[in-house]
């Protein structure tokens, strides 16, 4: 009976851990994308392209904020 009681809790912990890992991985991916966009923005010579990059950066920042 003790094993049955610990089973669901263990499953919930496992699901939470998987969700946490998935969230952490998504945040890391977004941060890498953000870094790449910043590098492109620094080297951009086109005002139109720079504006596109700034909008993309704002979108990434919003997604990162949602994960926090």
Secondary structure, DSSP 4 states (H G I P E B T S, - for coil): -HHHHHHHHHHHHHHHHHHHHHHHHHHHHHHHHHHHHHHHHHH---HHHHHHHHHHHHHHHHHHHHH-
